[in-house]
Amino acid sequence: MSETNKRAVIVGATSGIGYEVAKLLVSEGWRIGIAGRREEKLKMLQSLSPDRICYRVLDVRQPEAEQSLRNLIDDLGGMDLYFHSSGIGHQNFSLNPDIELDTVETNAAGFVRLTTAAFRYFCQQPKGHIAVISSIAGTKGLGIAPAYSATKRFQNIYLDALEQSARMHHADIRFTDIRPGFVATGLLNDGKHYPLMMSPQKVAQHIVRALKRRKRIAVIDWHYRLLVFFWRLIPRPLWKRLNIRN
């Protein structure tokens, strides 16, 4: 299928990485359906290419989000790529329960609600591609952000399980687990210093290349691939003694 005939649905396209990936795919001829909570942002993005972009307002935390996704797929006339960019993250050293539970509701429950809907859709089609923005935080538990770390690990393992399930269903579904490091988006707009910060535009370029190359896991970029390689080697007794803060 040529690029001009391909259709992608991007959940979490109102800002940051999802917004930049949407713009890149449209520039390459894709038709896209975008979704998120902020309708004014969706309209702004749609105005860049009204003939190639349609949108639906949805909140991944709400049960009706699945039907909104199906409506968006119908608006688009089908779906070849489901791209999940919706997520939140907070440093929560004091373990405020509202922050932890909201993170779980969005990054775990909302993630499951929409990715399983996409999975079921692709099981009825000849083939499909599910891509998810998780994080390098899923490789180790960060004491400053417990729920964020745990939900990103949850996403990593859930995609592993879906990949096995696809084979069991005899479904031709590809998966890409995208694991960026620190990205200059609204999630990190707290005035703190984050090392090796990357721009959303740069990260989006890496993501689109990874999608074209059908990568299963894409750690972005090489600095973080090196970092993850070494911190995986840190023994648990030593890891728990590290005072990792910003």
ZIKA-V138452 format. One record per residue. N is the residue number from 1. D_FIRST is the distance of its C-alpha to the first C-alpha in whole Angstrom. Layout:
N;D_FIRST
N;D_FIRST
This chain:
1;0
2;4
3;7
4;8
5;6
6;7
7;10
8;13
9;17
10;19
11;23
12;25
13;24
14;27
15;28
16;28
17;25
18;23
19;24
20;23
21;20
22;19
23;20
24;18
25;15
26;16
27;17
28;13
29;12
30;11
31;13
32;15
33;18
34;21
35;24
36;27
37;31
38;32
39;31
40;32
41;30
42;27
43;28
44;29
45;25
46;24
47;26
48;24
49;21
50;22
51;19
52;17
53;19
54;21
55;23
56;25
57;28
58;29
59;31
60;30
61;33
62;34
63;33
64;32
65;29
66;27
67;27
68;26
69;23
70;22
71;23
72;21
73;18
74;19
75;20
76;16
77;15
78;13
79;12
80;10
81;12
82;16
83;18
84;22
85;24
86;27
87;30
88;34
89;36
90;40
91;43
92;45
93;48
94;50
95;48
96;48
97;47
98;45
99;43
100;42
101;42
102;39
103;37
104;37
105;36
106;33
107;32
108;33
109;33
110;30
111;28
112;28
113;28
114;25
115;23
116;24
117;23
118;20
119;20
120;21
121;19
122;16
123;19
124;18
125;14
126;12
127;12
128;12
129;13
130;17
131;18
132;22
133;24
134;27
135;30
136;32
137;35
138;34
139;35
140;39
141;41
142;42
143;45
144;45
145;42
146;42
147;40
148;37
149;37
150;37
151;34
152;32
153;33
154;32
155;29
156;28
157;30
158;28
159;25
160;26
161;28
162;24
163;23
164;25
165;25
166;21
167;23
168;25
169;23
170;21
171;18
172;15
173;15
174;15
175;18
176;19
177;23
178;23
179;27
180;28
181;32
182;34
183;32
184;34
185;33
186;35
187;35
188;38
189;39
190;43
191;45
192;44
193;44
194;40
195;40
196;37
197;36
198;32
199;31
200;28
201;26
202;26
203;25
204;22
205;21
206;22
207;20
208;16
209;17
210;18
211;15
212;13
213;15
214;15
215;18
216;20
217;23
218;23
219;27
220;27
221;29
222;31
223;34
224;33
225;32
226;35
227;37
228;35
229;36
230;40
231;40
232;39
233;42
234;44
235;47
236;47
237;51
238;50
239;47
240;49
241;52
242;49
243;50
244;46
245;46
246;45
